[in-house]
Amino acid sequence: MQIYINGKAARQNGDNMDRFSIAVAQSGGPTAAVNSSLAGVFRAASLCPAIDNIYGAINGIEGMIGDELADLRRIITSDEDISLLRTTPSTLLGSCRYKLPPKEQSGNDYIKIVNTLDKHNIKALFYIGGIGSMDAVVKLDEYFRAVGKDIRVIGIPKSSDNDIPVTDHCPGFGSAAKYAAATIQEITRDSRVYSTQSITVIETMGSRTGWLAASSCTLHANGESAPHLIYIPEAGFSDEKYLHDTAEMVKHYRAVITAVSEGVCGSEKSAAEHLERITAERFGCKVRSVKLNVMQRCSSHISSLTDLDEAYDIGAAALDAANRGESGVMMAFRRIPGEQYRIEIFTEPAVNCVGKIKHFPAEWINESKNGVTAEAVDYFLPLIKGEPVIRYENGIPVHFRATQ
Amino acid sequence: MQIYINGKAARQNGDNMDRFSIAVAQSGGPTAAVNSSLAGVFRAASLCPAIDNIYGAINGIEGMIGDELADLRRIITSDEDISLLRTTPSTLLGSCRYKLPPKEQSGNDYIKIVNTLDKHNIKALFYIGGIGSMDAVVKLDEYFRAVGKDIRVIGIPKSSDNDIPVTDHCPGFGSAAKYAAATIQEITRDSRVYSTQSITVIETMGSRTGWLAASSCTLHANGESAPHLIYIPEAGFSDEKYLHDTAEMVKHYRAVITAVSEGVCGSEKSAAEHLERITAERFGCKVRSVKLNVMQRCSSHISSLTDLDEAYDIGAAALDAANRGESGVMMAFRRIPGEQYRIEIFTEPAVNCVGKIKHFPAEWINESKNGVTAEAVDYFLPLIKGEPVIRYENGIPVHFRATQ
């Protein structure tokens, strides 16, 4: 990102005291939808006559502290740009893992942030991120109230792990789940070619929660028998139980496909490598492990249109919430009961999300603790539906890039 | 596959002695295009009035030896089926790694194969596979000639490694290259999010040849600076040279992206893990390694339309070659000189391919031995172009499946 502002507003504010600027920041691990939320905030803000500059903070809260802001109106200059940004993975504005200290311990960061906000007449800050980012939303909102600043802070959730409380699901998750399902289906085809027994263990993200591994159950809705076993942290795990289950599946399937959350064997072990080793020792057949690695969070070329649309909409709704005067809240989805999948967007005090984690529900784990129920399939299916139009150039998806 | 014939023809041959049946087999490692070649043979054969049954041998040569044949007309029953088969990865008919022994050592396999062929009145055998499969084409053709059987054997190349001699490129390679380019671009976006230095090493297939790692240079045609370094077996490799090159790149790029063939560090080491370790030791920054694993050969959802079309066409051309009386040949592509990318299909005695391997050309390696030339980009670009229409159901690509 080269178009920094560094203390100089790109355009002068008029004399109209009602006009103000806003800032957006992205934080935490990238997803395929986190730029779609940025596009949603940007688009809604650009339609709002009272809003002067739309700033992007470079590398999340670090950019707010260091006054490194990009003038987004100079970067996102057309509808075509917005469209490309929506299908570009990762964070246009960079990210950070910096945790804002409690204001009692270090007021310095807070003072710097207020200086940045004041200098650019920023009256609303949108923070797109995971649970850690909601902690920053709470702290900043409390600080601004304490020092009498009318600056609104709105959290916009994103997580390919789907582990943020309150919201029905997280923007970014549907695309990760779609990638995982499509890829596990392809690996299933690949695994079945030989006439001999094989066992393939596919590791998804999820160190503490099993949402993503569990979501591979959507393949069953399309008549696929794989994955034959699903292991998630919430169900408990033991090597012996796993080996027993696998022995059962070997009786039925020449190519056994197992999906596991990275966290099932504890944080110190790679689930994929550990299970590959003990499976090979026990069964002596062809055993493979595959990690979906960072691809599962950044594969925009097979993102879920539902996910990208919802990520965009929740970004736009965040601007509305700020305009309504809300602050210290996280935007969230609620599923409207009924046959048809529909969601509504609401706000929740961000403090209700901090320090919590949303686990995969115990009642959606099957009795054998090695799979999920039909209710889980119903939950996941709408989230992976729909395919965005991807623009290709030279056979490669085109990404929105502000700079090299 | 459940619709076996096992010694019983699905339909009786008429009295017309000119009518005959054919068999198709798939062998070696799966690719995203190997079913498109099967579809090409099938479609051309189904339009040929002289051809009675179209058999698929289950698990390659094993199915020919064991008389395990599928009646493809009962499995592929519509144009929709053909269309789906073209975008379904891996081998519909299964595969094998069985190497036919020299006929002097064991005539038994050959006698069984002839029995299978005779029983079903099969006069032409199409073998879709890699270099190893061309060995079978040569042996079978020689055997049939020696025993006075007029049975034609035609090899149809497939390789995601692109390592088969004679042909300009291999069906299956373009799709692997497209997947690798798209994925490396997405990993590049993902790697750039933080403000701190990082180095990402991405390992592609290619134990002996560097075609696939080299093909990631296509990203440069779209203005991407990554991959910043490319290492392939043909260029030679040393840890010290790699670390020196990486140190240079760290001066220029906050997120260094390196593509390596799995074979660069020798066959006993995982290139990704080895390079991750020595990079972390030397640079002390965030270092990641990513293996594109089996996904690079089976990701049909991002396959190259050029590749799928060519794979289909070379399958159809193989039927023509058999009808013309050719045997013991491999089908191959030749690039027609000119501004526009065009290919022609020709036949080459399969014996000219056996025991050989096509290396990445030395003259396309850059002077620093850590990248490729513009000529290489020109070679690769046409192969990854075009996107097939993928049918989705429930947000997941639909695969052609004869059975579960």
Interface residues (C-beta under 8 A of the other chain):
Chain A: Q26 P30 I58 N59 E62 T88 P89 S90 T91 G94 S95 C96 R97 K178 A181 A182 T183 Q185 E186 I187 R189 D190 R192 V193 Y194 S195 T218 L219 A221 N222 G223 E224 S225 R288 V290 K291 N293 V294 M295 R297 C298 S299 S300 H301 I302 S304 T306 L381 I384 K385 G386 E387 I390 Y392 E393 N394 G395 I396 P397 V398 H399 R401 Q404
Chain B: Q26 P30 I58 N59 E62 T88 P89 S90 T91 G94 S95 C96 R97 K178 A181 A182 T183 Q185 E186 I187 R189 D190 R192 V193 Y194 S195 T218 L219 A221 N222 G223 E224 S225 R288 V290 K291 N293 V294 M295 R297 C298 S299 S300 H301 I302 S304 T306 L381 I384 K385 G386 E387 I390 Y392 E393 N394 G395 I396 P397 V398 H399 R401 Q404
